[in-house]
């Protein structure tokens, strides 16, 4: 089963020309990538501090989280958990999320692959005396997802909603036979999970009573299922966006009104994109189709999902969803039609960025993107 890593090797020869652009805009581009910072080992995630518009956090796959104050990086990491992390291939630190009440609670969470090879979500706290440093000793283990026998398809995105509930994307584990866990409602693999990460009594976290499988057959932590490798998703303005990395033929983007996602089957392995993949799996009739699917042509091989653009400095892109392909580096946008479940006007942005992993949003909705070693801001 192809992973992002194996897809890269397959796609590099076909995508060499695109990768050679090295973050330069094409001649027709109306936009540019302005370098904000550099020197990361492998930048994986970009987050704004709730309640402090000056602070931006960049997570490195090897285990460091760096803080930028007014886009200037502090000399020492905000926190370094590299001693806890198995950093190889697709494994490593995958993302972080800061609690909505971070300004007062100082809580944040990191999703990473631990030394046993399992996916782990831990809570940490910023020092009360410093906005620029967090305490490794504050670590509290919240959730461990068995994954040690699978080196690929970790998923790994963390997102909070406005109510303080934490959403966790988990890949299907590169299983064989394909997709066996994605449709298994007793497995956490191939899912988006939802928990309240605050402890209660002896329990490390709580199950929101509104989760779709509370009181019925299925794991109470599941919020949505039928996913292969949901590496990046977002929740903003009551809209849920999720890009699922495909297998042999198709990549996909799902954009839905948030209220409709509860209990949704996103279709894998019954479908890959909109194409029927395995009709023998249960649930094909309930599978939700993506808003956009694109094939593995011209070197494309693995989607990196983004966000819906609200940057006032990019008025012509407002309301459009930005995404790209890891192998070609091409950035693209489209306008989501939530009523018809369609991607309208899908088009290249005229920018290429090899080996990028994440998009992020700043205090004034500035649009950021991180490649392996650098952080950029997209501007006219």
C-alpha positions in Angstrom: 0.0 0.0 0.0 1.7 3.2 -1.1 2.4 5.7 1.7 3.4 9.4 1.3 7.1 8.3 1.5 6.8 5.6 -1.2 4.7 7.9 -3.4 7.4 10.5 -3.2 10.0 8.2 -4.6 7.7 7.2 -7.4 6.7 10.8 -8.2 10.1 12.5 -8.0 11.3 11.6 -11.4 8.0 12.8 -13.0 7.9 15.9 -10.8 11.5 17.0 -11.1 10.7 20.1 -13.1 8.0 21.2 -10.7 10.3 20.7 -7.7 13.1 22.7 -9.3 10.9 25.8 -9.0 12.1 25.9 -5.3 9.3 28.1 -4.0 9.5 30.6 -6.9 6.3 31.9 -8.4 5.6 31.1 -12.0 5.6 33.9 -14.5 1.9 34.2 -14.5 1.5 34.2 -10.7 -0.2 37.2 -9.0 1.1 36.0 -5.7 4.5 35.4 -4.0 5.9 33.4 -1.1 7.7 35.7 1.3 10.1 33.8 3.6 9.4 34.5 7.2 11.8 32.0 8.8 14.1 29.2 7.9 16.4 26.5 9.4 13.8 23.9 10.5 14.6 20.2 10.2 11.1 19.3 9.0 8.4 21.9 9.8 5.1 20.1 10.3 2.5 22.5 11.8 1.7 26.2 12.2 -0.5 27.5 15.0 -1.5 30.9 16.4 -1.6 31.3 20.2 -5.2 31.9 21.3 -5.4 35.2 23.1 -2.0 36.4 21.9 -1.8 37.7 18.4 2.0 38.1 18.5 2.8 34.5 19.0 3.0 31.9 16.2 4.1 28.3 16.9 5.9 26.0 14.4 6.2 22.3 15.2 9.2 20.3 13.9 8.8 16.6 13.2 11.9 15.8 15.2 10.3 17.0 18.5 10.8 20.7 18.9 8.1 23.4 19.0 9.4 26.9 18.2 7.7 30.1 19.0 7.9 33.2 16.8 7.1 36.6 18.4 6.0 39.1 15.7 7.4 36.6 13.2 10.9 36.5 14.9 11.8 33.1 16.2 13.1 32.8 19.7 16.6 31.3 20.0 15.5 28.3 22.1 12.6 26.0 21.5 9.3 26.6 23.2 9.4 22.9 24.2 11.5 20.0 23.1 10.0 16.5 23.3 12.5 14.8 21.0 13.4 12.3 23.8 9.8 10.9 23.6 9.5 10.8 19.8 10.2 8.0 17.2 11.3 10.2 14.3 11.6 8.1 11.1 9.8 8.1 7.8 6.3 9.3 8.4 6.7 8.9 12.1 7.5 11.8 14.4 5.7 14.8 15.8 2.6 15.3 13.6 0.9 18.4 15.0 0.0 20.5 18.1 -3.1 22.3 19.2 -3.5 25.0 21.9 -6.7 25.0 24.0 -9.1 27.8 23.3 -8.6 29.1 26.8 -4.8 28.8 26.4 -4.3 32.4 27.5 -5.4 31.4 31.0 -5.1 27.6 31.2 -1.7 27.5 29.4 -2.7 24.0 28.1 -1.6 22.7 24.7 -1.5 19.2 23.2 1.0 17.4 20.9 0.2 14.5 18.6 3.3 12.3 18.0 4.6 8.8 17.5 6.1 7.5 20.7 9.2 5.3 21.1 7.0 2.2 20.9 5.6 3.3 17.6 2.1 4.1 18.9 0.4 7.4 18.3 0.2 9.4 21.5 -1.5 12.7 22.5 0.0 14.4 25.5 -1.0 17.6 27.4 1.7 20.1 28.3 1.6 23.6 30.0 3.4 26.8 29.3 5.2 28.3 32.3 3.2 30.8 34.1 6.2 33.1 34.3 7.0 33.0 30.5 4.9 33.2 27.4 7.9 31.8 25.4 8.7 28.6 27.3 6.8 25.5 28.2 7.4 22.8 30.8 8.4 19.3 29.7 7.7 18.2 33.3 4.1 19.2 32.9 3.5 16.3 30.5 0.3 14.4 31.1 -0.5 11.4 28.9 -4.0 11.8 27.4 -4.5 9.1 24.8 -2.4 6.4 23.2 -3.6 4.8 19.9 -2.1 1.4 19.2 -0.2 1.8 15.9 3.2 0.2 16.4 2.9 -2.5 13.7 2.1 0.1 11.0 4.8 2.6 10.0 2.5 4.5 7.6 -0.8 6.3 7.7 -0.6 8.0 11.1 -2.9 10.9 10.2 -2.0 13.2 13.0 -3.9 16.5 12.9 -5.2 18.0 16.2 -8.0 20.7 16.2 -10.1 22.3 18.8 -13.6 23.5 18.4 -15.0 26.6 20.2 -16.3 24.4 23.0 -12.9 23.0 23.9 -13.4 19.6 22.4 -10.4 18.1 20.7 -10.5 16.4 17.3 -7.8 13.9 16.3 -7.3 12.5 12.8 -5.9 8.9 12.7 -4.8 7.0 9.5 -5.9 3.5 8.8 -2.5 2.1 9.6 -1.5 1.0 6.1 -3.5 -2.2 6.7 -3.6 -5.3 4.7 -6.3 -6.2 3.6 -6.9 -2.6 2.7 -9.2 -0.5 4.8 -10.1 -3.1 7.3 -9.9 -0.7 10.2 -11.4 2.4 8.5 -14.9 0.9 8.5 -14.4 -1.0 11.8 -16.4 1.1 14.3 -14.6 -0.6 17.1 -11.2 0.6 16.0 -9.7 4.1 16.3 -7.8 3.8 13.0 -9.0 5.5 9.9 -11.1 7.9 11.9 -11.6 11.4 13.2 -11.9 11.1 17.0 -13.4 13.6 19.4 -12.7 13.9 23.1 -12.8 16.4 25.9 -9.1 16.3 26.9 -9.6 17.4 30.5 -9.4 14.7 33.1 -12.2 13.6 35.3 -11.7 11.5 38.3 -9.3 8.7 37.3 -9.9 9.1 33.6 -7.4 11.0 31.5 -10.1 12.5 29.3 -13.9 12.6 28.8 -16.2 11.4 26.1 -18.5 14.1 24.8 -22.1 12.8 25.2 -23.0 14.1 21.7 -20.5 11.7 20.0 -22.3 9.6 17.4 -21.6 6.2 18.8 -22.3 6.9 22.5 -24.9 4.4 23.7 -24.8 2.4 20.4 -22.4 -0.1 18.8 -19.0 1.5 18.1 -16.2 3.2 19.8 -17.5 6.2 21.8 -14.5 8.3 20.7 -15.3 8.2 17.0 -16.7 11.3 15.4 -16.3 10.3 11.7 -14.9 7.3 9.9 -14.0 5.8 6.5 -10.6 7.5 6.1 -7.3 6.4 4.7 -4.7 9.0 5.8 -6.4 12.2 6.9 -3.1 14.1 7.3 -4.6 17.6 7.4 -8.1 18.9 8.3 -9.5 22.1 9.7 -12.5 23.5 11.6 -13.4 27.1 11.2 -16.7 29.2 10.9 -18.8 26.0 11.2 -17.1 24.5 8.1 -15.2 21.2 8.3 -12.5 20.6 5.7 -10.5 17.4 5.3 -8.0 16.2 2.7 -7.5 12.4 2.6 -4.4 11.0 1.1 -5.3 8.5 -1.6 -3.9 5.1 -2.7 -3.1 4.3 -6.3 -5.2 6.7 -8.3 -7.1 9.5 -6.5 -6.6 12.3 -3.9 -9.6 14.0 -2.3 -10.9 17.0 -0.4 -14.0 16.9 1.7 -15.7 20.2 2.7 -18.9 20.0 4.7 -21.0 22.1 7.1 -19.7 21.1 10.4 -23.0 19.9 11.8 -23.3 17.3 9.0 -19.9 15.6 9.8 -21.0 13.9 13.0 -21.1 10.1 12.2 -20.2 10.6 8.6 -18.6 7.8 6.5 -16.0 9.5 4.2 -15.9 6.4 2.0 -12.6 4.6 2.2 -12.1 1.8 1.3 -15.4 1.5 -0.6 -14.3 4.5 -2.6 -11.0 6.2 -3.5 -12.0 9.7 -4.4 -15.3 9.2 -6.3 -14.2 6.0 -7.9 -15.5 2.7 -6.5 -12.5 0.9 -4.9 -13.9 -2.1 -2.9 -17.6 -2.8 -3.1 -17.2 -5.7 -0.7 -16.7 -3.5 2.3 -19.9 -2.6 4.3 -21.2 0.9 4.2 -20.8 1.7 0.5 -24.3 3.0 0.3 -23.7 5.6 3.0 -20.3 6.8 1.7 -20.0 10.6 1.4 -18.5 11.8 -1.8 -15.7 14.4 -1.7 -16.0 17.9 -3.1 -12.9 17.5 -5.1 -10.9 14.5 -6.4 -7.8 14.6 -8.6 -5.8 11.8 -10.2 -2.2 10.8 -10.1 -1.2 12.6 -13.3 1.8 14.8 -14.0 3.6 13.5 -10.9 0.9 14.3 -8.4 0.7 11.7 -5.6 -0.3 12.9 -2.1 -2.5 15.8 -1.1 -1.7 18.3 1.6 -4.9 19.9 2.8 -5.2 23.5 3.8 -7.7 26.1 5.0 -10.4 28.4 3.7 -8.7 31.7 3.0 -9.9 34.8 4.9 -6.8 36.9 4.6 -7.9 40.5 3.9 -4.6 41.0 2.1 -5.7 38.4 -0.5 -9.2 39.7 -1.4 -9.5 37.8 -4.7 -8.9 34.5 -2.8 -11.3 35.1 0.0 -13.5 32.1 0.7 -11.4 29.8 -1.5 -9.8 26.6 -0.1 -6.1 26.3 -0.6 -4.4 22.9 -0.9 -1.4 21.3 -2.7 0.3 18.2 -3.7 3.4 17.0 -1.8 5.1 15.5 -4.9 4.7 18.3 -7.4 4.7 21.2 -4.8 2.0 23.0 -6.8 -0.4 25.1 -4.7 -4.1 25.4 -5.9 -7.3 26.9 -4.7 -11.1 26.4 -5.4 -14.3 27.9 -4.1 -16.3 25.3 -2.1 -20.0 25.0 -2.9 -21.4 23.6 0.4 -24.9 23.2 -1.1 -24.0 21.1 -4.1 -20.8 19.6 -2.6 -18.7 20.8 -5.4 -15.3 22.5 -6.0 -15.9 25.5 -8.2 -13.1 27.0 -10.3 -10.2 24.8 -9.2 -7.1 26.5 -10.4 -3.3 26.7 -9.8 -2.2 29.6 -7.6 1.0 30.0 -9.7 3.2 29.0 -6.8 5.2 25.9 -6.2 6.8 24.8 -2.9 8.6 21.4 -2.8 8.2 19.2 0.3 5.6 21.3 2.1 3.6 19.9 5.0 1.2 22.5 6.4 -0.8 25.7 6.0 -1.5 28.0 8.9 -3.4 31.2 9.7 -2.1 34.3 11.6 -3.8 36.8 13.9 -5.2 38.8 11.0 -5.9 35.7 9.0 -2.6 36.0 7.2 -1.9 32.8 5.2 1.2 30.8 6.0 2.7 27.7 4.5 5.7 25.6 5.7 7.9 23.4 3.7 10.6 21.1 5.1 12.9 23.9 6.3 11.1 27.2 5.9 8.1 29.2 6.9 6.5 31.5 4.2 3.7 34.0 4.1 1.6 34.2 0.9 1.1 37.8 -0.3 0.1 39.5 -3.5 
